[in-house]
Amino acid sequence: MISHNCVYTSLIVNDAASAIEFYKQAFGAEEKYRMLTPDKQKIMHAELQIGNSIIFLNDEFPDCGHLSAKTLNASPVSIHLQIDDADLWFERAVNAGAKVTMALENTFWGDR
């Protein structure tokens, strides 16, 4: 159930169906809802739950100005996932196909 006292992340991606499967495999996401376009070719809106957080996700729709990071060739977004075993989750994400851009390490601010 969606709470009205929270901030939700909304991601626009190039292939929402594949992204959903990745988030399921990598982060144990649970798909709560999926709304397809009338032709059933794209995802207009999906809701995923990871832990107690909800992520909204949809395919890009360039005609409406909704562009993915892939199309823009850049992204101002990062996802910070707070978990109990960073090594286990890191390995899980890599095994699901995540591209490592920064090695897993203990940071000076106390996270791993």
Rosetta blueprint (number, residue, H / E / L):
1 M L
2 I L
3 S L
4 H L
5 N L
6 C L
7 V L
8 Y L
9 T E
10 S E
11 L E
12 I E
13 V E
14 N L
15 D L
16 A H
17 A H
18 S H
19 A H
20 I H
21 E H
22 F H
23 Y H
24 K H
25 Q H
26 A H
27 F H
28 G L
29 A L
30 E E
31 E E
32 K E
33 Y E
34 R E
35 M E
36 L E
37 T L
38 P L
39 D L
40 K L
41 Q L
42 K L
43 I E
44 M E
45 H E
46 A E
47 E E
48 L E
49 Q E
50 I E
51 G L
52 N L
53 S E
54 I E
55 I E
56 F E
57 L E
58 N E
59 D E
60 E L
61 F E
62 P H
63 D H
64 C H
65 G L
66 H E
67 L L
68 S L
69 A H
70 K H
71 T H
72 L H
73 N L
74 A L
75 S L
76 P L
77 V L
78 S L
79 I L
80 H L
81 L L
82 Q L
83 I L
84 D L
85 D L
86 A H
87 D H
88 L H
89 W H
90 F H
91 E H
92 R H
93 A H
94 V H
95 N H
96 A L
97 G L
98 A L
99 K L
100 V L
101 T L
102 M L
103 A L
104 L L
105 E L
106 N L
107 T L
108 F L
109 W L
110 G L
111 D L
112 R L
